[in-house]
Structures are given as C-alpha cells and as structure tokens.
Amino acid sequence: MRETFQVRDTILTVLVPKELDHHTAEEIRIGADRILERENIKSIRFDFRNTEFMDSSGIGVIMGRYKNIRLVGGRVSAAHVNERVEKIMRMSGLLKFITVEQERSWDTAGQKGGSYGAHE
C-alpha cells in the first residue's frame, strides 16, 4: 500500500489521495491524529500532487488538523495544489489559515524521520 504519512524531524507530510472525500478524510484524520500523539510534530504539510477531487470533508480534515497543531504553536501548509483544489480552498476560506507552497518534494534526503502506512 502507498505511504500516506511521512515524518521528517518535526514535519508530518500527508500524501493526499486522488479523491479526498468522506472516507479518505476519516482515514487521514485518524492516522494524522495518531502520529500527532506519538511524535513531536510542529508542522503538517498536505501534499496534493495526486489529488483531483476534494469535498467539504477534505476541508474539515485540514481545519481539524490546523486547530490541533495550533495548540502547540505549529502550522499547516499545502503543496502541489492544482487549480481545482485551490479554488475549493479559496472559496471555503481555508487559505486564510494555511500556506500554499509552490514546490516541495515528498522525499527529503538527509533528514531524520520515518514513513507510516495508511492503516497504521
């Protein structure tokens, strides 16, 4: 199964699937929250490189992680956001809370960390 979560130092990267709907949003919520409980995470980056569709459940999972990480002074960002997903983020007001990064790679060589599967 494709890796969904990757931890590098204090950064949690979530590789968002092709469709971010109710079902996948719940899996991301559960997995991300488990990692946030176990690791010293200060930043969450949602990588949308494979994402073609996102509904309100996706907005909810991002906002929920934003609220959680803000409690420890952290931040949330998004990378590789296509026009369709960016439009949804803009219309929902999500861009007031998160930063959209232009180009970030999934793998960052030379940094400490590990990967987690989708159902860990």
RARA-V41150 format. One record per pair of residues at least 24 apart in sequence whose C-alpha atoms are under 8 Angstrom apart, sorted by sequence separation. I is the first residue (numbers start at 1). GAP is how many residues later the second one is. D is the distance in Angstrom with one decimal. If there is no record, write none. Layout:
i->[I,I]
gap->[GAP,GAP]
d->[D,D]
//
This chain:
i->[77,79,80,44,79,5,43,5,42,41,10,12,10,11,14,16,42,44,46,48,49,52,59,10,11,12,13,14,15,16,17,20,42,43,44,45,46,47,48,49,51,53,54,63,66,9,10,11,12,13,14,15,16,18,19,21,25,29,33,42,43,44,45,46,47,48,49,52,53,66,10,11,12,13,14,15,16,17,18,19,20,21,22,25,28,32,41,42,43,44,45,46,47,48,49,52,59,11,13,15,16,17,18,19,20,21,43,45,47,48,51,54,15,16,18,19,20,21,22,26,59,21,22,25,29,20,21,20,47,31,31,31,28,15,27,27,13,8,9,8,9,8,9,8,7,8,6,7,6,7,6,7,5,6,4,5,3,4,5,3,4,5,3,4,2,3,1,2,1]
gap->[24,24,24,25,25,26,26,27,27,28,29,29,30,30,30,30,30,30,30,30,30,30,30,31,31,31,31,31,31,31,31,31,31,31,31,31,31,31,31,31,31,31,31,31,31,32,32,32,32,32,32,32,32,32,32,32,32,32,32,32,32,32,32,32,32,32,32,32,32,32,33,33,33,33,33,33,33,33,33,33,33,33,33,33,33,33,33,33,33,33,33,33,33,33,33,33,33,34,34,34,34,34,34,34,34,34,34,34,34,34,34,34,35,35,35,35,35,35,35,35,35,36,36,36,36,37,37,38,59,87,88,89,90,91,91,92,93,100,102,103,103,104,104,105,106,106,107,107,108,108,109,109,110,110,111,111,112,112,112,113,113,113,114,114,115,115,116,116,117]
d->[6.8,6.3,7.3,7.7,6.2,7.9,7.1,7.5,6.7,7.9,7.8,6.4,5.8,5.7,7.4,6.5,7.1,8.0,7.7,7.1,7.3,7.7,7.4,4.4,6.1,6.2,5.8,6.2,6.2,5.8,7.5,7.2,7.1,5.3,6.4,5.8,6.3,5.8,6.0,4.9,7.9,7.6,6.4,7.5,7.8,7.8,5.3,4.8,4.7,4.6,4.8,4.8,5.3,5.1,5.8,7.8,6.0,6.0,7.8,4.5,4.9,4.8,4.8,4.6,4.8,5.1,6.6,7.5,6.8,7.9,6.4,5.8,6.1,5.8,5.9,6.6,7.6,6.0,4.0,6.1,6.1,6.0,7.8,5.6,7.5,7.9,7.8,6.7,5.8,6.4,5.4,6.2,6.0,5.3,7.8,7.3,7.7,7.2,6.8,7.7,6.8,5.6,5.4,4.8,4.6,5.6,7.8,7.0,7.6,7.6,7.9,7.7,8.0,6.3,6.6,6.0,6.6,7.5,5.1,7.5,7.3,5.6,7.3,5.9,7.6,7.4,6.0,5.4,7.4,6.9,7.0,6.9,7.7,7.8,7.3,7.5,7.6,7.9,6.8,6.0,5.5,5.5,5.7,4.2,5.0,6.6,7.4,5.3,5.9,6.0,4.2,7.9,5.8,5.9,8.0,5.0,6.8,6.6,6.4,6.1,5.6,7.0,4.7,5.1,6.9,6.1,7.1,7.3,7.5]
//
